[in-house]
Amino acid sequence: MEIKILRGEEAQSYNVELEGVTLLTVLNHIKTKIDSTLTYSHGCRSGVCGSCAVRVNGREQLMCEYKPNEGDTIEPIRNARTIRDLVVDSSHLERFNTQAQAWTEGSREGNVSEEEVSSIQTQSDCILCSSCMSACPVYAVNPDFIGPFALTRVWRYVSDAREISSDAKISAVQTNGIWDCTLCGECVPVCPQNIAPAQDIQMLRTKSGMLGYQDPNMASTFGGGLDFGSGSF
């Protein structure tokens, strides 16, 4: 089986006699038997840590879960600085997480129903693989976009019945946040945890509207705001 790995500006081909194994196993074989200079990241080998995310034939995959096929092309995930070969700088995750205030401000005391806990379970399962950010087309025009990863975490806390304060989080995602998302849904099918960031962002927009916020693009269309008052004619 021949696969290609993007290394810098060029794709390098490797032939391996392995079938029915994961891409991570193939890369480990290449590094130990063929080319010790090949560089990539991995951790748990169980689809839990998210550190082995790459793009295969233009789609985000976890190396420890994906089984390669003849002619596959592997490259680092997009919208992150490539350090070397398939390894990228993930510091943007922390930066956008901080910008979005995607953490708890404290919890109220009291009983919480199983239904309320279940409603935020999916968002809590994020493994920080960056696949959603890699698939997002918004970064091509706005590299400061907070992104689906951080925004779906904001929704996790905003919709938590135990959260003491959520208004500040809603305020934090108005700029380079929920209104910049195109709701294209490209982030949804690549998530290994079946999280739907586009849906969470839509819910944040609804919540924002309830608090008096509006899409700034829509506001500018109407000359800076909507006014249905009874002015003079």
Backbone as numpy.savetxt, mean C-alpha at the origin, in Angstrom:
# Nx Ny Nz CAx CAy CAz Cx Cy Cz
14.15 -23.83 -16.66 13.30 -22.64 -16.66 14.19 -21.39 -16.66
13.85 -20.45 -17.53 14.58 -19.20 -17.59 13.74 -18.07 -17.02
14.34 -17.28 -16.14 13.68 -16.09 -15.62 14.63 -14.92 -15.80
14.06 -13.71 -15.82 14.85 -12.51 -15.94 14.67 -11.66 -14.69
15.75 -11.09 -14.22 15.71 -10.24 -13.02 16.28 -8.87 -13.40
15.49 -7.84 -13.17 15.94 -6.49 -13.46 16.96 -6.07 -12.42
18.17 -5.77 -12.88 19.25 -5.34 -12.00 19.75 -4.00 -12.51
19.30 -2.94 -11.87 19.60 -1.61 -12.36 18.82 -1.33 -13.62
19.51 -0.99 -14.69 18.85 -0.67 -15.96 18.73 -1.87 -16.87
19.34 -2.99 -16.53 19.36 -4.15 -17.41 18.73 -5.37 -16.74
18.14 -6.22 -17.57 17.56 -7.47 -17.09 18.57 -8.60 -17.33
18.86 -9.36 -16.30 19.80 -10.47 -16.40 19.03 -11.78 -16.37
19.38 -12.67 -17.29 18.68 -13.96 -17.39 19.40 -15.03 -16.60
18.61 -15.93 -15.98 19.15 -17.06 -15.24 18.37 -18.31 -15.64
19.08 -19.40 -15.82 18.45 -20.69 -16.09 18.57 -21.58 -14.86
17.44 -22.05 -14.39 17.42 -22.91 -13.20 16.62 -24.17 -13.49
17.06 -25.27 -12.94 16.36 -26.54 -13.13 15.51 -26.85 -11.90
14.57 -25.96 -11.65 13.67 -26.13 -10.52 12.24 -25.94 -11.01
11.35 -26.76 -10.53 9.95 -26.67 -10.91 9.06 -26.80 -9.68
7.95 -26.08 -9.66 6.98 -26.22 -8.58 7.41 -25.66 -7.26
8.40 -24.77 -7.27 8.88 -24.17 -6.02 8.58 -22.67 -6.05
8.75 -22.01 -4.91 8.47 -20.58 -4.85 9.59 -19.77 -5.49
9.27 -18.53 -5.83 10.27 -17.63 -6.39 11.40 -17.42 -5.40
11.10 -17.37 -4.12 12.14 -17.20 -3.12 13.13 -18.37 -3.15
12.62 -19.58 -3.32 13.49 -20.76 -3.42 14.38 -20.65 -4.65
13.81 -20.16 -5.75 14.58 -20.00 -6.98 15.70 -18.98 -6.77
15.37 -17.84 -6.15 16.38 -16.81 -5.92 17.47 -17.29 -4.96
17.07 -18.04 -3.94 18.06 -18.61 -3.03 19.01 -19.55 -3.78
18.46 -20.30 -4.71 19.28 -21.22 -5.52 20.25 -20.42 -6.40
19.76 -19.37 -7.02 20.62 -18.54 -7.87 21.76 -17.94 -7.05
21.41 -17.42 -5.87 22.43 -16.75 -5.04 23.48 -17.72 -4.52
23.08 -18.93 -4.16 24.02 -19.89 -3.57 24.76 -20.72 -4.61
24.16 -20.88 -5.81 24.76 -21.78 -6.79 25.25 -21.09 -8.06
24.68 -19.90 -8.37 24.99 -19.29 -9.67 25.62 -17.91 -9.54
25.01 -17.03 -8.77 25.45 -15.63 -8.71 25.29 -15.10 -7.29
26.36 -15.06 -6.56 26.32 -14.63 -5.15 26.09 -13.13 -5.00
26.17 -12.38 -6.09 25.99 -10.92 -6.00 24.52 -10.51 -6.05
23.64 -11.41 -6.39 22.22 -11.08 -6.47 21.72 -10.67 -5.08
20.98 -9.56 -5.02 20.53 -9.01 -3.74 19.02 -8.89 -3.70
18.42 -9.38 -2.62 16.97 -9.32 -2.44 16.66 -9.41 -0.95
15.42 -9.17 -0.59 15.01 -9.19 0.83 14.02 -10.32 1.08
14.11 -10.90 2.24 13.10 -11.86 2.68 13.20 -12.02 4.18
12.16 -12.58 4.77 12.14 -12.73 6.21 11.49 -14.02 6.65
10.18 -13.97 6.85 9.47 -15.07 7.49 9.31 -16.30 6.61
9.32 -16.12 5.28 9.09 -17.20 4.32 7.69 -17.79 4.42
6.78 -17.05 5.05 5.42 -17.57 5.27 4.33 -16.58 4.85
4.68 -15.54 4.11 3.68 -14.57 3.68 3.16 -13.70 4.79
3.97 -13.49 5.84 3.53 -12.73 7.00 4.24 -11.39 7.13
5.56 -11.36 6.85 6.32 -10.15 7.12 6.26 -9.13 5.99
5.99 -9.54 4.77 5.86 -8.62 3.65 7.16 -8.12 3.07
8.30 -8.56 3.58 9.58 -8.00 3.14 10.04 -8.49 1.77
9.41 -9.53 1.24 9.88 -10.10 -0.03 9.01 -9.68 -1.22
8.28 -8.60 -1.10 7.43 -8.15 -2.20 8.26 -7.67 -3.38
7.89 -8.11 -4.57 8.52 -7.70 -5.82 7.42 -7.60 -6.88
7.82 -7.22 -8.09 6.89 -7.23 -9.22 7.29 -8.34 -10.18
6.31 -9.15 -10.56 6.54 -10.22 -11.52 5.65 -9.98 -12.73
6.28 -9.76 -13.86 5.54 -9.47 -15.09 4.58 -8.30 -14.90
5.03 -7.30 -14.13 4.25 -6.09 -13.94 3.19 -6.16 -12.87
3.20 -7.21 -12.06 2.21 -7.35 -10.98 2.91 -7.68 -9.67
2.45 -7.06 -8.60 3.07 -7.25 -7.28 2.80 -8.66 -6.74
3.86 -9.28 -6.22 3.78 -10.63 -5.66 4.70 -10.75 -4.46
4.40 -11.70 -3.58 5.33 -12.06 -2.50 6.18 -13.23 -2.99
7.50 -13.10 -2.92 8.39 -14.14 -3.43 8.19 -15.48 -2.72
7.80 -15.43 -1.45 7.66 -16.67 -0.69 6.36 -17.41 -1.00
5.49 -16.78 -1.80 4.22 -17.42 -2.16 4.08 -17.69 -3.66
4.69 -16.84 -4.46 4.54 -16.96 -5.91 5.43 -18.08 -6.48
4.87 -18.89 -7.39 5.63 -19.93 -8.06 5.90 -19.49 -9.50
7.18 -19.29 -9.83 7.52 -18.71 -11.14 7.28 -19.64 -12.31
7.19 -19.01 -13.48 6.98 -19.74 -14.73 8.05 -19.35 -15.73
8.19 -20.13 -16.74 9.15 -19.85 -17.81 8.97 -18.44 -18.36
10.07 -17.69 -18.43 10.04 -16.38 -19.03 9.61 -15.24 -18.12
9.38 -15.51 -16.85 8.98 -14.46 -15.91 10.07 -13.38 -15.81
9.61 -12.13 -15.64 10.53 -11.02 -15.40 10.25 -10.46 -14.02
11.28 -10.44 -13.19 11.14 -9.96 -11.80 11.85 -8.62 -11.67
11.20 -7.69 -11.00 11.77 -6.37 -10.78 11.37 -5.87 -9.39
12.07 -4.87 -8.88 11.69 -4.33 -7.55 10.35 -3.63 -7.61
9.69 -3.50 -6.47 8.42 -2.79 -6.43 8.64 -1.33 -6.81
7.60 -0.71 -7.32 7.69 0.66 -7.80 7.43 1.66 -6.68
7.63 2.93 -7.03 7.34 4.06 -6.14 8.14 4.00 -4.83
9.32 3.44 -4.92 10.26 3.40 -3.80 11.66 3.40 -4.39
12.59 4.00 -3.70 13.96 4.07 -4.20 14.63 2.70 -4.14
15.16 2.27 -5.26 15.85 0.98 -5.30 17.25 1.13 -4.74
17.57 0.32 -3.76 18.89 0.34 -3.15 19.86 -0.51 -3.99
19.43 -1.73 -4.28 20.22 -2.60 -5.13 19.35 -3.78 -5.57
19.41 -4.10 -6.83 18.66 -5.22 -7.41 17.19 -5.17 -7.01
16.74 -6.09 -6.13 15.33 -6.16 -5.75 15.05 -5.55 -4.38
16.05 -4.91 -3.79 15.90 -4.31 -2.46 15.58 -2.82 -2.60
14.53 -2.38 -1.91 14.13 -0.97 -1.98 14.13 -0.34 -0.58
14.20 0.97 -0.57 14.16 1.74 0.67 12.69 1.86 1.11
12.38 1.35 2.29 10.99 1.36 2.78 10.72 2.48 3.77
11.61 3.44 3.88 11.43 4.52 4.86 10.20 5.37 4.55
9.75 5.35 3.29 8.56 6.14 2.94 7.33 5.65 3.70
7.31 4.39 4.09 6.17 3.87 4.85 6.02 4.61 6.16
7.12 4.77 6.87 7.08 5.47 8.15 6.74 6.95 7.95
7.29 7.55 6.89 7.04 8.97 6.64 5.56 9.24 6.37
4.95 8.44 5.51 3.54 8.64 5.20 2.64 8.25 6.37
3.06 7.25 7.12 2.31 6.85 8.30 2.28 7.98 9.32
3.42 8.66 9.48 3.52 9.79 10.41 2.68 10.96 9.91
2.77 11.24 8.63 2.00 12.35 8.06 0.50 12.15 8.24
0.06 10.91 8.12 -1.37 10.60 8.23 -1.84 10.42 9.66
-0.90 10.44 10.62 -1.23 10.19 12.03 -1.97 8.85 12.19
-1.44 7.85 11.53 -2.09 6.54 11.50 -1.70 5.69 12.71
-2.15 6.15 13.86 -1.91 5.41 15.10 -3.03 5.76 16.08
-3.09 5.04 17.16 -4.13 5.30 18.13 -3.74 6.46 19.04
-4.73 7.27 19.39 -4.52 8.38 20.32 -4.94 7.98 21.74
-5.36 6.74 21.89 -5.84 6.27 23.19 -7.21 5.64 23.04
-7.55 4.74 23.95 -8.80 4.01 23.86 -9.75 4.33 25.00
-11.02 4.37 24.68 -12.06 4.54 25.70 -12.24 3.23 26.47
-12.60 3.36 27.71 -12.92 2.16 28.49 -14.36 1.75 28.20
-14.63 0.49 28.33 -15.98 0.01 28.08 -15.97 -1.21 27.18
-17.11 -1.86 27.10 -17.23 -3.06 26.30 -17.36 -2.72 24.82
-16.74 -3.54 24.00 -16.83 -3.40 22.55 -17.35 -4.72 21.99
-18.32 -4.63 21.11 -18.94 -5.84 20.56 -17.99 -6.55 19.60
-18.22 -7.84 19.40 -17.43 -8.60 18.45 -17.59 -8.03 17.05
-18.76 -7.54 16.74 -19.01 -6.96 15.42 -18.16 -5.72 15.20
-18.01 -4.89 16.23 -17.20 -3.68 16.11 -15.72 -4.02 15.95
-15.26 -5.03 16.66 -13.87 -5.45 16.53 -13.64 -6.06 15.14
-14.61 -6.87 14.68 -14.49 -7.52 13.38 -14.43 -6.51 12.24
-15.07 -5.36 12.41 -15.15 -4.36 11.34 -13.80 -3.75 11.00
-12.83 -3.84 11.92 -11.50 -3.28 11.65 -10.42 -4.36 11.58
-10.83 -5.62 11.59 -9.85 -6.71 11.61 -9.05 -6.77 10.32
-9.73 -6.61 9.19 -9.04 -6.72 7.90 -7.94 -5.69 7.77
-8.26 -4.43 8.12 -7.25 -3.37 8.03 -6.08 -3.62 8.98
-6.34 -4.30 10.08 -5.30 -4.59 11.06 -4.34 -5.68 10.57
-4.71 -6.38 9.50 -3.90 -7.49 9.00 -2.81 -7.06 8.03
-2.66 -5.77 7.79 -1.64 -5.27 6.86 -0.25 -5.77 7.27
0.55 -6.24 6.28 1.88 -6.76 6.58 2.99 -5.84 6.05
2.64 -4.61 5.69 3.63 -3.60 5.29 4.46 -4.01 4.09
3.87 -4.70 3.13 4.64 -5.17 1.97 4.82 -4.10 0.90
4.02 -3.03 0.97 4.08 -1.92 0.01 3.52 -2.26 -1.36
2.90 -3.41 -1.52 2.36 -3.78 -2.83 1.33 -2.77 -3.31
0.49 -2.28 -2.40 -0.56 -1.33 -2.79 0.06 -0.03 -3.29
1.13 0.41 -2.66 1.80 1.64 -3.05 2.53 1.45 -4.38
3.06 0.27 -4.60 3.74 -0.02 -5.85 2.77 0.00 -7.02
1.55 -0.47 -6.78 0.55 -0.54 -7.86 -0.14 0.78 -8.11
0.00 1.74 -7.19 -0.75 2.99 -7.26 -0.23 3.91 -8.38
-1.09 4.36 -9.29 -0.65 5.24 -10.39 -0.52 6.70 -9.98
-1.03 7.08 -8.80 -1.03 8.49 -8.39 0.39 9.01 -8.21
1.32 8.15 -7.77 2.69 8.60 -7.50 3.38 9.13 -8.75
2.90 8.76 -9.92 3.51 9.26 -11.15 3.30 10.76 -11.30
2.25 11.28 -10.68 1.97 12.72 -10.77 2.09 13.44 -9.43
2.06 12.67 -8.34 2.17 13.28 -7.01 2.96 12.36 -6.08
4.29 12.54 -6.04 5.12 11.69 -5.18 4.88 11.91 -3.69
4.14 12.96 -3.33 3.84 13.23 -1.93 2.51 12.63 -1.47
1.88 11.88 -2.34 0.61 11.22 -2.00 0.82 10.30 -0.80
-0.01 10.47 0.23 0.12 9.67 1.45 0.01 8.18 1.15
-0.87 7.84 0.24 -0.91 6.47 -0.25 -1.89 5.54 0.41
-2.23 4.45 -0.28 -3.24 3.51 0.20 -2.87 2.82 1.51
-1.59 2.55 1.72 -1.18 1.87 2.96 -1.54 2.70 4.19
-1.09 3.95 4.22 -1.34 4.80 5.38 -2.81 5.16 5.51
-3.48 5.39 4.38 -4.88 5.80 4.44 -5.79 4.69 4.95
-5.49 3.46 4.58 -6.32 2.36 5.08 -6.09 2.15 6.57
-4.89 2.48 7.05 -4.63 2.40 8.49 -5.36 3.52 9.23
-5.45 4.69 8.60 -6.23 5.78 9.20 -7.68 5.35 9.37
-8.24 4.72 8.34 -9.63 4.27 8.45 -9.78 3.24 9.56
-8.77 2.40 9.75 -8.82 1.40 10.82 -9.02 2.07 12.18
-8.31 3.20 12.41 -8.43 3.88 13.70 -9.64 4.79 13.77
-9.96 5.44 12.67 -11.13 6.33 12.65 -12.41 5.54 12.90
-12.48 4.33 12.42 -13.69 3.52 12.57 -13.67 2.62 13.81
-12.63 2.74 14.62 -12.54 1.96 15.85 -13.39 2.63 16.93
-14.37 1.92 17.43 -15.29 2.47 18.44 -14.57 2.86 19.72
-13.37 2.35 19.93 -12.63 2.63 21.16 -11.74 3.87 21.05
-11.56 4.39 19.83 -10.65 5.51 19.63 -11.18 6.77 20.29
-10.33 7.45 21.03 -10.75 8.65 21.75 -10.99 9.81 20.81
-10.09 10.04 19.86 -10.23 11.17 18.95 -9.83 10.78 17.54
-10.71 11.05 16.59 -10.42 10.73 15.20 -10.43 11.95 14.29
-10.94 13.07 14.79 -11.06 14.27 13.95 -9.70 14.74 13.43
-8.65 14.67 14.27 -7.33 15.11 13.86 -6.79 14.25 12.72
-7.12 12.97 12.72 -6.68 12.07 11.67 -7.37 12.42 10.35
-8.65 12.75 10.43 -9.38 13.15 9.23 -8.76 14.42 8.65
-8.41 15.36 9.52 -7.79 16.61 9.07 -6.45 16.34 8.41
-5.70 15.37 8.92 -4.35 15.10 8.43 -4.32 14.51 7.03
-5.42 13.93 6.58 -5.41 13.26 5.27 -6.14 14.06 4.19
-6.39 15.34 4.44 -7.07 16.16 3.44 -6.11 16.60 2.33
-4.85 16.86 2.67 -3.86 17.30 1.69 -2.98 16.12 1.30
-2.80 15.92 0.00 -2.04 14.77 -0.52 -2.59 13.45 0.01
-3.87 13.43 0.25 -4.49 12.25 0.84 -5.70 11.74 0.08
-6.83 11.71 0.77 -8.01 11.02 0.23 -8.53 11.61 -1.07
-8.35 12.91 -1.29 -8.89 13.52 -2.51 -7.96 13.33 -3.70
-6.72 12.95 -3.44 -5.77 12.72 -4.54 -5.93 11.32 -5.12
-6.51 10.42 -4.36 -6.75 9.06 -4.83 -7.75 9.08 -5.99
-7.49 8.30 -7.04 -8.40 8.24 -8.19 -9.45 7.15 -8.04
-9.36 6.38 -6.96 -10.28 5.25 -6.72 -10.26 4.25 -7.88
-9.09 4.12 -8.53 -8.97 3.20 -9.66 -9.04 1.74 -9.22
-8.68 1.47 -7.97 -8.76 0.11 -7.44 -7.56 -0.76 -7.76
-6.50 -0.19 -8.33 -5.32 -1.01 -8.65 -4.67 -1.59 -7.40
-4.88 -0.95 -6.26 -4.28 -1.42 -5.01 -4.98 -2.65 -4.43
-6.20 -2.89 -4.85 -7.01 -3.95 -4.23 -6.56 -5.36 -4.59
-6.43 -5.71 -5.89 -6.09 -7.11 -6.21 -4.68 -7.52 -5.83
-3.76 -6.57 -5.60 -2.38 -6.94 -5.29 -2.14 -7.13 -3.80
-3.12 -6.81 -2.96 -2.93 -6.96 -1.52 -3.00 -8.43 -1.11
-1.92 -8.98 -0.54 -1.95 -10.39 -0.14 -2.86 -10.67 1.04
-3.32 -9.62 1.73 -4.19 -9.79 2.89 -5.65 -9.47 2.57
-5.93 -9.25 1.29 -7.31 -8.97 0.84 -7.90 -7.70 1.45
-7.04 -6.72 1.69 -7.50 -5.40 2.13 -7.91 -4.60 0.90
-8.93 -3.78 1.02 -9.41 -2.97 -0.10 -9.20 -1.49 0.22
-7.98 -0.96 0.03 -7.71 0.44 0.36 -8.64 1.42 -0.33
-8.99 1.16 -1.57 -9.86 2.08 -2.31 -11.20 2.25 -1.60
-11.73 1.17 -1.07 -12.99 1.22 -0.33 -12.81 2.00 0.97
-11.69 1.79 1.65 -11.44 2.51 2.90 -11.29 4.01 2.64
-10.63 4.36 1.55 -10.46 5.77 1.20 -11.82 6.41 0.89
-12.68 5.66 0.22 -14.02 6.18 -0.05 -14.77 6.43 1.24
-14.60 5.55 2.23 -15.24 5.73 3.52 -14.67 6.95 4.24
-13.37 7.18 4.09 -12.76 8.38 4.70 -13.31 9.65 4.05
-13.59 9.60 2.76 -14.20 10.75 2.08 -15.59 11.02 2.64
-16.35 9.95 2.85 -17.69 10.11 3.41 -17.62 10.71 4.81
-16.70 10.19 5.62 -16.51 10.70 6.97 -16.08 12.16 6.94
-15.22 12.51 6.00 -14.75 13.89 5.86 -15.90 14.82 5.53
-16.78 14.37 4.64 -17.94 15.18 4.28 -18.84 15.44 5.46
-18.98 14.45 6.33 -19.81 14.60 7.53 -19.21 15.63 8.48
-17.88 15.81 8.40 -17.21 16.77 9.28 -17.03 18.14 8.61
-17.60 18.28 7.41 -17.56 19.58 6.75 -16.47 19.76 5.72
-15.66 18.72 5.47 -14.62 18.82 4.45 -15.22 18.51 3.08
-14.54 18.99 2.04 -14.98 18.67 0.69 -13.77 18.56 -0.23
-13.98 17.92 -1.35 -12.94 17.75 -2.35 -12.49 19.14 -2.83
-11.22 19.51 -2.62 -10.76 20.85 -3.04 -10.87 21.07 -4.53
-10.78 20.01 -5.32 -10.94 20.16 -6.77 -12.38 20.53 -7.12
-13.31 19.94 -6.40 -14.72 20.27 -6.62 -15.00 21.69 -6.16
-14.39 22.07 -5.05 -14.60 23.42 -4.52 -14.11 24.48 -5.49
-12.94 24.23 -6.09 -12.39 25.22 -7.02 -13.22 25.32 -8.28
-13.90 24.24 -8.63 -14.78 24.27 -9.79 -15.92 25.25 -9.60
-16.35 25.37 -8.35 -17.46 26.28 -8.03 -16.95 27.59 -7.45
-15.74 27.96 -7.79 -15.20 29.25 -7.37 -14.79 29.32 -5.93
-14.35 28.18 -5.37 -13.83 28.20 -4.02 -14.78 27.67 -2.97
-15.96 27.27 -3.37 -16.89 26.69 -2.38 -18.29 26.67 -2.92
-19.14 25.95 -2.23 -20.55 25.84 -2.63 -21.37 26.78 -1.76
-22.24 27.57 -2.37 -23.05 28.49 -1.63 -24.46 28.47 -2.20
-25.35 27.90 -1.41 -26.74 27.80 -1.84 -27.63 28.81 -1.07
-27.01 29.85 -0.56 -27.76 30.86 0.17 -28.64 31.70 -0.75
-29.50 32.49 -0.15 -30.44 33.31 -0.92 -29.86 34.71 -1.11
-28.92 34.84 -2.02 -28.32 36.13 -2.28 -29.20 36.98 -3.18
-28.71 38.17 -3.52 -29.47 39.09 -4.38 -29.35 38.66 -5.83
-30.39 38.86 -6.59 -30.42 38.49 -8.01 -30.66 39.75 -8.84
